[in-house]
């Protein structure tokens, strides 16, 4: 009976969604990471800002040494292409499993000239019309709400955007396991070729 409970708990754990939420509201950007019903703020973060100011002073002195080391260790792109290919395969598989649960965009256009405002209104809808098929080609979108409005009395254009993307734990583990095995196989192949080249 205990193993049934353990299997049930693992199945429920696999259904837990992991997500990223981002919001842009007239220059203010916020990013959260969600685990189930829990949300953790990622940006803005005061700790990261303080560390960035502290480390920026050290980076100036070490910049010249890092450039020299980079030039010494430079290799051809053919040496790195197998690794790049593995990363691209992982990102493509991850993209297919990722779902956009909520996509919102609202633009309230403002302009002094009514003619210019109407032209910008047409350009905005044309841009959205060209962009959305590309996004829908690469991502699954569950809910969307796109608006472009005109405000002849507003002094400046206001833009609001929100996106919520999730992937389940089981999907993430399956992707990690599959591509982890591919990385190990590729690593063994590269090390074997290196040994054969050293022997010859």
KOLKE-710705 format. One record per residue (C-alpha): residue number from 1; x, y, z. Coordinates in Angstrom, 2 decimals. Layout:
+-----+---------+---------+---------+
:   k :       u :       v :       w :
+-----+---------+---------+---------+
: NUM :       X :       Y :       Z :
...
+-----+---------+---------+---------+
//
This chain:
+-----+---------+---------+---------+
:   k :       u :       v :       w :
+-----+---------+---------+---------+
:   1 :    0.00 :    0.00 :    0.00 :
:   2 :    2.88 :    2.33 :    0.77 :
:   3 :    4.33 :    2.08 :   -2.74 :
:   4 :    0.95 :    3.08 :   -4.19 :
:   5 :    0.98 :    6.24 :   -2.07 :
:   6 :    4.56 :    6.96 :   -3.17 :
:   7 :    3.66 :    6.52 :   -6.85 :
:   8 :    0.61 :    8.75 :   -6.40 :
:   9 :    2.73 :   11.46 :   -4.77 :
:  10 :    5.26 :   11.29 :   -7.63 :
:  11 :    2.49 :   11.59 :  -10.20 :
:  12 :    1.03 :   14.60 :   -8.42 :
:  13 :    4.49 :   16.16 :   -8.15 :
:  14 :    4.98 :   15.69 :  -11.87 :
:  15 :    1.83 :   17.71 :  -12.55 :
:  16 :    3.06 :   20.74 :  -10.58 :
:  17 :    3.53 :   23.65 :  -13.01 :
:  18 :    6.75 :   25.67 :  -13.06 :
:  19 :    6.37 :   29.08 :  -14.61 :
:  20 :    7.71 :   32.52 :  -15.34 :
:  21 :    5.57 :   35.67 :  -15.25 :
:  22 :    6.67 :   39.02 :  -16.59 :
:  23 :    4.87 :   42.37 :  -16.63 :
:  24 :    5.74 :   45.66 :  -18.29 :
:  25 :    3.76 :   48.75 :  -17.38 :
:  26 :    4.99 :   52.07 :  -18.80 :
:  27 :    8.67 :   51.48 :  -18.07 :
:  28 :    8.22 :   49.42 :  -14.89 :
:  29 :    9.24 :   45.77 :  -15.36 :
:  30 :    8.52 :   42.93 :  -12.92 :
:  31 :    9.47 :   39.25 :  -13.24 :
:  32 :    8.32 :   36.34 :  -11.05 :
:  33 :    9.03 :   32.62 :  -10.88 :
:  34 :    6.10 :   30.42 :   -9.88 :
:  35 :    6.08 :   26.90 :   -8.41 :
:  36 :    2.51 :   25.72 :   -8.25 :
:  37 :    0.60 :   28.40 :   -6.38 :
:  38 :    3.77 :   29.99 :   -4.94 :
:  39 :    5.37 :   33.05 :   -6.51 :
:  40 :    8.87 :   34.42 :   -5.99 :
:  41 :    9.98 :   37.82 :   -7.19 :
:  42 :   13.10 :   37.82 :   -9.38 :
:  43 :   13.20 :   41.37 :  -10.73 :
:  44 :   13.53 :   44.01 :   -9.46 :
:  45 :   15.91 :   42.82 :   -6.76 :
:  46 :   17.80 :   45.17 :   -4.45 :
:  47 :   20.39 :   42.51 :   -3.57 :
:  48 :   21.36 :   41.98 :   -7.20 :
:  49 :   21.64 :   45.71 :   -7.79 :
:  50 :   23.97 :   46.08 :   -4.79 :
:  51 :   26.16 :   43.17 :   -5.94 :
:  52 :   26.34 :   44.63 :   -9.44 :
:  53 :   27.63 :   47.97 :   -8.12 :
:  54 :   30.19 :   46.19 :   -5.94 :
:  55 :   31.49 :   43.89 :   -8.67 :
:  56 :   31.61 :   46.57 :  -11.37 :
:  57 :   34.64 :   48.14 :   -9.66 :
:  58 :   36.54 :   44.85 :   -9.71 :
:  59 :   35.67 :   44.05 :  -13.30 :
:  60 :   37.57 :   47.07 :  -14.66 :
:  61 :   40.92 :   45.82 :  -13.41 :
:  62 :   40.36 :   42.24 :  -14.51 :
:  63 :   39.06 :   43.11 :  -17.97 :
:  64 :   42.46 :   43.24 :  -19.66 :
:  65 :   43.52 :   39.85 :  -18.23 :
:  66 :   40.27 :   38.22 :  -19.32 :
:  67 :   40.73 :   39.49 :  -22.89 :
:  68 :   44.24 :   38.02 :  -23.04 :
:  69 :   43.04 :   34.64 :  -21.76 :
:  70 :   40.17 :   34.66 :  -24.24 :
:  71 :   42.56 :   35.26 :  -27.12 :
:  72 :   44.84 :   32.47 :  -25.97 :
:  73 :   42.00 :   29.96 :  -25.66 :
:  74 :   40.25 :   30.95 :  -28.90 :
:  75 :   39.20 :   28.04 :  -31.10 :
:  76 :   37.48 :   27.53 :  -34.40 :
:  77 :   33.72 :   27.44 :  -34.54 :
:  78 :   33.86 :   23.83 :  -35.73 :
:  79 :   35.20 :   22.78 :  -32.31 :
:  80 :   32.20 :   24.26 :  -30.54 :
:  81 :   29.48 :   23.41 :  -33.06 :
:  82 :   28.59 :   19.96 :  -31.56 :
:  83 :   27.97 :   21.62 :  -28.20 :
:  84 :   25.99 :   24.44 :  -29.81 :
:  85 :   23.87 :   21.86 :  -31.64 :
:  86 :   23.04 :   20.12 :  -28.35 :
:  87 :   21.95 :   23.42 :  -26.81 :
:  88 :   19.78 :   24.26 :  -29.82 :
:  89 :   18.12 :   20.83 :  -29.71 :
:  90 :   17.37 :   21.30 :  -26.02 :
:  91 :   15.89 :   24.76 :  -26.58 :
:  92 :   13.70 :   23.54 :  -29.44 :
:  93 :   12.35 :   20.65 :  -27.36 :
:  94 :   11.85 :   22.95 :  -24.37 :
:  95 :    9.99 :   25.42 :  -26.57 :
:  96 :    7.58 :   22.74 :  -27.78 :
:  97 :    6.67 :   21.79 :  -24.19 :
:  98 :    6.40 :   25.36 :  -22.91 :
:  99 :    2.91 :   26.86 :  -22.87 :
: 100 :    1.90 :   30.51 :  -22.75 :
: 101 :   -1.13 :   30.52 :  -20.48 :
: 102 :   -1.83 :   34.24 :  -20.64 :
: 103 :   -0.60 :   36.85 :  -23.08 :
: 104 :   -1.80 :   40.44 :  -22.77 :
: 105 :   -0.81 :   43.57 :  -24.61 :
: 106 :   -2.41 :   47.00 :  -24.55 :
: 107 :   -1.15 :   50.15 :  -26.22 :
: 108 :   -2.87 :   53.50 :  -25.80 :
: 109 :   -1.47 :   55.72 :  -28.54 :
: 110 :   -1.14 :   59.46 :  -28.19 :
: 111 :   -0.15 :   62.13 :  -30.71 :
: 112 :   -0.68 :   65.83 :  -31.32 :
: 113 :   -1.82 :   65.30 :  -34.89 :
: 114 :   -4.97 :   63.14 :  -35.42 :
: 115 :   -3.67 :   62.04 :  -38.83 :
: 116 :   -0.38 :   60.89 :  -37.34 :
: 117 :   -2.27 :   59.08 :  -34.58 :
: 118 :   -4.41 :   57.19 :  -37.08 :
: 119 :   -1.31 :   56.22 :  -39.08 :
: 120 :    0.42 :   54.93 :  -35.94 :
: 121 :   -2.74 :   53.02 :  -35.09 :
: 122 :   -2.64 :   51.22 :  -38.44 :
: 123 :    1.09 :   50.50 :  -38.14 :
: 124 :    0.62 :   49.07 :  -34.64 :
: 125 :   -2.10 :   46.63 :  -35.71 :
: 126 :   -0.04 :   45.66 :  -38.76 :
: 127 :    2.97 :   44.92 :  -36.53 :
: 128 :    0.84 :   42.78 :  -34.22 :
: 129 :   -0.68 :   41.00 :  -37.18 :
: 130 :    2.78 :   40.08 :  -38.47 :
: 131 :    4.21 :   39.18 :  -35.06 :
: 132 :    1.46 :   36.95 :  -33.69 :
: 133 :    1.70 :   34.21 :  -36.38 :
: 134 :    5.42 :   33.92 :  -35.62 :
: 135 :    4.77 :   33.56 :  -31.88 :
: 136 :    1.95 :   31.08 :  -32.48 :
: 137 :    4.25 :   29.05 :  -34.72 :
: 138 :    6.76 :   28.47 :  -31.94 :
: 139 :    4.58 :   28.53 :  -28.80 :
: 140 :    1.23 :   27.24 :  -27.61 :
: 141 :   -0.94 :   30.17 :  -26.49 :
: 142 :   -3.95 :   29.42 :  -24.32 :
: 143 :   -5.40 :   32.88 :  -23.65 :
: 144 :   -4.60 :   36.19 :  -25.30 :
: 145 :   -5.86 :   39.74 :  -25.15 :
: 146 :   -4.38 :   42.29 :  -27.55 :
: 147 :   -5.56 :   45.88 :  -27.73 :
: 148 :   -4.45 :   49.02 :  -29.54 :
: 149 :   -6.40 :   52.16 :  -28.62 :
: 150 :   -6.23 :   55.84 :  -29.51 :
: 151 :   -6.43 :   58.65 :  -26.98 :
: 152 :   -6.58 :   62.09 :  -28.57 :
: 153 :   -6.28 :   63.81 :  -25.18 :
: 154 :   -3.31 :   61.84 :  -23.80 :
: 155 :    0.13 :   63.45 :  -23.64 :
: 156 :    2.17 :   60.28 :  -24.17 :
: 157 :    1.71 :   56.71 :  -25.34 :
: 158 :    1.13 :   54.08 :  -22.66 :
: 159 :    2.12 :   50.43 :  -23.11 :
: 160 :    1.22 :   47.47 :  -20.93 :
: 161 :    2.29 :   43.86 :  -21.43 :
: 162 :    1.95 :   40.65 :  -19.44 :
: 163 :    3.01 :   37.06 :  -20.13 :
: 164 :    2.67 :   33.87 :  -18.08 :
: 165 :    4.53 :   30.76 :  -19.26 :
: 166 :    4.50 :   27.33 :  -17.57 :
: 167 :    5.88 :   23.83 :  -17.96 :
: 168 :    5.18 :   20.86 :  -15.67 :
: 169 :    7.81 :   19.14 :  -13.55 :
: 170 :    7.37 :   15.86 :  -15.42 :
: 171 :    7.90 :   17.55 :  -18.79 :
: 172 :   11.01 :   19.32 :  -17.54 :
: 173 :   12.44 :   16.10 :  -16.08 :
: 174 :   11.78 :   14.17 :  -19.28 :
: 175 :   13.51 :   16.84 :  -21.36 :
: 176 :   16.46 :   16.97 :  -18.96 :
: 177 :   16.84 :   13.18 :  -18.91 :
: 178 :   16.61 :   12.82 :  -22.69 :
: 179 :   19.08 :   15.58 :  -23.48 :
: 180 :   21.33 :   14.62 :  -20.56 :
: 181 :   21.83 :   11.21 :  -22.15 :
: 182 :   22.60 :   12.89 :  -25.48 :
: 183 :   25.21 :   15.11 :  -23.81 :
: 184 :   26.90 :   12.11 :  -22.18 :
: 185 :   27.03 :   10.26 :  -25.49 :
: 186 :   28.43 :   13.27 :  -27.29 :
: 187 :   31.00 :   13.82 :  -24.55 :
: 188 :   32.18 :   10.20 :  -24.81 :
: 189 :   32.41 :   10.57 :  -28.59 :
: 190 :   34.49 :   13.76 :  -28.31 :
: 191 :   36.85 :   12.30 :  -25.69 :
: 192 :   37.30 :    9.15 :  -27.77 :
: 193 :   38.21 :   11.18 :  -30.86 :
: 194 :   40.65 :   13.25 :  -28.78 :
: 195 :   42.36 :   10.08 :  -27.47 :
: 196 :   42.55 :    8.56 :  -30.94 :
: 197 :   44.07 :   11.76 :  -32.29 :
: 198 :   46.64 :   11.87 :  -29.46 :
: 199 :   47.65 :    8.25 :  -30.08 :
: 200 :   48.05 :    8.74 :  -33.82 :
+-----+---------+---------+---------+
//
